[in-house]
């Protein structure tokens, strides 16, 4: 099993920046990719960004391209989401996710990001 512990988030004005962190523990060697998802009130959870464990392959939702950057520090088993030029529509609960080669998927506890206009 994989445990994911998130930190970061909070309240920021539009145009500001925040950074989310996600530390993985447990069966880390089984992880193939990690990512960030978000869920706004009344909306379905949506993908924000993913990164392969090789750190080479990244993928972003169109709505965050050019503003958000996903990265990883393998020595710290940590994935980051740097969020710049935040907009009110970025307000949501953000979840860290890991996927293993066997298909297992794990989620972090979620963290609130609120962007005021």
C-alpha positions in Angstrom: 0.0 0.0 0.0 1.0 3.6 -0.5 0.3 6.5 1.9 0.1 10.0 0.7 0.4 13.0 3.0 -0.4 16.4 1.5 0.6 19.9 2.7 0.2 23.4 1.4 -2.8 25.2 0.1 -4.8 27.9 1.7 -6.3 31.3 0.8 -4.7 33.5 -1.8 -5.8 36.5 -3.9 -6.2 36.1 -7.7 -2.9 36.4 -9.4 -1.0 34.9 -6.4 0.9 31.6 -6.0 0.7 28.5 -3.8 2.7 25.3 -3.7 1.2 21.9 -2.8 3.4 19.0 -1.6 2.7 15.3 -1.4 4.9 12.9 0.4 4.6 9.2 -0.5 5.4 6.4 1.9 4.9 2.6 2.0 5.3 0.6 -1.2 7.0 3.5 -3.1 8.8 1.2 -5.5 5.4 0.1 -7.0 4.4 3.7 -8.0 4.4 4.3 -11.7 3.0 7.8 -11.8 1.7 10.5 -9.5 -0.6 13.4 -10.0 -2.9 16.1 -8.7 -6.6 16.2 -9.1 -9.1 18.8 -7.9 -12.8 18.9 -7.1 -14.8 22.0 -6.9 -18.2 22.1 -5.1 -20.9 20.3 -7.1 -18.3 19.2 -9.7 -16.6 16.0 -10.6 -13.0 15.4 -9.6 -10.8 16.4 -12.5 -7.2 15.9 -13.4 -4.8 18.8 -13.0 -1.4 17.4 -13.7 0.5 14.1 -13.7 4.1 13.1 -13.7 5.8 9.8 -14.3 8.2 8.4 -11.7 11.0 8.9 -14.2 10.2 12.6 -13.9 10.3 13.0 -17.7 6.7 12.7 -18.7 4.2 15.3 -17.5 0.6 16.0 -18.5 -1.5 19.1 -17.7 -5.2 20.0 -18.0 -5.6 22.7 -20.6 -7.0 25.1 -18.0 -3.7 25.1 -16.0 -1.1 24.9 -18.8 1.4 27.7 -18.5 0.4 28.5 -14.9 0.9 25.2 -12.9 4.0 23.1 -12.8 4.3 19.5 -11.4 7.6 18.3 -10.3 9.1 15.6 -8.1 12.0 15.1 -5.7 12.8 11.4 -5.7 15.2 11.7 -2.7 12.3 13.0 -0.6 9.6 10.8 -2.3 7.7 14.1 -2.8 5.7 15.5 -5.6 5.0 19.2 -5.8 2.4 21.4 -7.6 3.5 25.0 -8.1 0.5 27.1 -8.9 1.0 30.6 -10.3 -1.3 33.2 -11.6 -4.1 31.6 -9.7 -7.7 32.4 -10.7 -10.9 32.2 -8.7 -11.9 29.2 -10.8 -8.9 27.3 -9.4 -10.8 27.2 -6.1 -11.2 23.5 -5.2 -10.1 20.7 -2.9 -6.9 19.4 -4.4 -6.0 15.7 -4.1 -2.7 13.9 -4.6 -2.8 10.6 -6.4 -0.5 7.7 -7.0 -0.9 4.9 -9.5 1.0 1.6 -9.4 1.9 -0.7 -12.3 -0.6 -3.2 -11.0 -3.4 -0.6 -11.3 -3.7 0.3 -7.7 -4.6 3.9 -7.0 -4.2 5.8 -3.8 -5.3 9.3 -2.7 -4.1 11.9 -0.3 -6.4 13.5 2.3 -7.1 16.6 0.2 -6.3 20.2 0.8 -8.4 23.3 0.2 -7.2 26.0 -2.2 -9.3 29.1 -2.2 -8.6 32.0 -4.6 -10.4 35.2 -3.9 -11.2 37.8 -6.6 
